Amino acid sequence: MSDGISDGTSDGTSDGTHKGTSTTPTPRQIWTRTRGIALALALLLVAGVAIAAVRSNEKHGTLDPRSADQYGSRAVAELLAARGVDTRVVTTTAEARAATDRDTTLLVAAPDLLTRHQQDQLQAATADSGGRTLLVAPGPASAEHLAPGVAVDSTPSIDTTLAPDCLLPAARRAGTADTGGYRYDTTLTGADACYPSDGAPTLLRTPATTGDGDTVVLGSPDILFNDRLDEHGNASLALQLLGTRPHVVWYLPSLSDEAASANDANDRGFFDLIPSGWLWGTLQLFVAAALAALWRARRLGPLVPERLPVAIRASETVEGRARLYRKANARDRAATALRISTRTTLAPLIGVPPSQAHTPETFLPALARQLPTPNQDLHTLLFGPPPATDAALIALADHLDALKREVRHS
């Protein structure tokens, strides 16, 4: 301690070599901190790509007459073309409405994707057109609006391959077919109810109120798929349902249709257009994020001290504080710090409790008993006034050091 104070005239440089004090994290530290998050993101990305790759092959080009995929309908279009029936694809409600006439069969591939506004426009255009409208697997969201008088049964058909069991000539000639899906009911007179499952038909043909037009409601799209067309009577039934007119307009609804964004109080909201799988996937991501936050926030065991950017020797700290005291001419504070440190060090050696180390009445008698020859004024040394000069302060530090050595050796 005395050496640190007496060295106040030095230039303030340390005799050791300082390491760099930059607190910028190294690449290794950055990698250590972020590798867990990076690994989790990489796993999510790989899983997403894998799921997308698997699902991309499931139903590519579903019910598209231009697609040769297993779920496409190009085979039906080719067979119709061979019989002189041309097929044209439209993607908007306006095109579908403009194409309806007595020589046209309008096939609606995904009725449930249409908004209420689109359904109303399409039903108004086909009601008195004199042509045929074929609705492929309409559910509760569309069947009653596109085919008034037709209701959807609450339970779908368990069996997929069914017998016609009706008087409709097309169904009787086709025989069994894969129509099992939605089941329907109607109170309209003159309707043909075919391919029943547990008493409810999966194919309905309802005549128009005026003219020669009609509407066919098909419970399942299976008879139109490329890979199912050659099974049972699927091909025959598909050709007879679509080949009654010289033209087939194949309506594939799209989100780019301006009619889908028309103002309608009954239109479905944004979340209704999102597939349920995406909603469940988003929920799982939120749960995973919450678990990750809980994992990163937990603490098991004691705190781990962080490594300091640079190590400072104790002697440098003492020298630095001594220079600050000298620069501020604070001999009183320096002397008080030296005396307190000395009394704290000597208290356990002379049997004085730490709480009594700074009380002269208790500390000085115990110290005097410990010294063989108390030939100095202990009160002035340990509790006296501050020194008036730097030389006196240095002398005080020397006397205190000598006192500590004497007590230790006694």
Secondary structure, DSSP 4 states (H G I P E B T S, - for coil): -HHHHHTTTS-S--SSPPPP---PPPHHHHHHHHHHHHHHHHHHHHHHHHHHHHHHTTSTTTT-TT--STT--HHHHHHHHHTT-EEEEE-SHHHHHHH-STTEEEEES-GGGS-HHHHHHHHHHHTTSSSEEEEES--TTTHHHHSTTEEE-SS--S-SSB---S--HHHHHH-SB---S--EEE--TT-EEEEEETTEEEEEEEE-SSSS-EEEEES-SGGGSTTTTTSTTHHHHHHHHHTTSSEEEEE---TT-GGGGS--TTS--TGGGS-HHHHHHHHHHHHHHHHHHHHHH---SSPPPPPPSS---HHHHHHHHHHHHHHTT-HHHHHHHHHHHHHHHHHHHHT--GGGTT-HHHHHHHHHHH-S---S-HHHHHH-PPPSSHHHHHHHHHHHHHHHHHHHH-
